[in-house]
């Protein structure tokens, strides 16, 4: 029985986009996703979705009803807007919903204080600045052409295959101590749930923080994962002595507590994993020997 009525096109098919695609009813949804190479397209199609090459020849078909943009901006700006802005302007009246995955990094460093969607946007890293520029350019399409854009500011993402249980078990986890450091985080299934709730209840032009209920120091999460596994605590390492990648350093450059009230009040989303303890306990069952 086939009665597809919606077509979601994902620009980029990473962790969050895959989680959303997996929860959509395939009787009601066609899902297409882009990749920059043949190997990536083959991986998309192996999951049962339609793969498209991401280049300037791509045409956004008239049957596409929903867009999800998870491709990050680079030094030259947002790659989707750079290649497809003219097409998006033409499709602004036919598209039902557009979602842009951003980051809570657009708020910058708040010294551990709370932020919500109405807080000033003051990114302190190059990554956050690029995201803020992309957000503004997507919202401009909404304001100027009516493109039904929604912004999702994601906290630190974890889930199957990407969590502290795995790093503790393989010995790569570290408890990096930076006094006053607070992170917010979100399970990938809750990201998918929030996006699905927005699709069901569109509010173009709106921004949503996507995070759980309990911001906390990152070393607490590592310690809890070790306890679940019955393994020794990884040693504490002062932040000044830790050898971190540029991406990790950008996370530690900012400390804040992110409010998720709006996703509950406006989208009626009830978190599947309201804190890291519930999320890690559920993930414990997914570990393979």
Secondary structure, DSSP 8 states (H G I E B T S, - for coil): -----EEEEEES--HHHHHHHHHS-TTTEEEEEEESSHHHHHHHHHTTSEEEE-STT----TT--EEEE----BTTB-HHHHHHHHHHHHHTTT-SEEEEEEEGGGG---TT-EE-TTS-----SHHHHHHHHHHHHHHHHHHHH---EEEEEE-EEEBTTBSHHHHHHHT---EEE-TT--B-EEEHHHHHHHHHHHHHS--TT-EEEE--S--B-HHHHHHHHHHHHT-----EEEGGG----HHHHHHHT---EE--HHHHHTT----SSSSHHHHHHHHHTT---
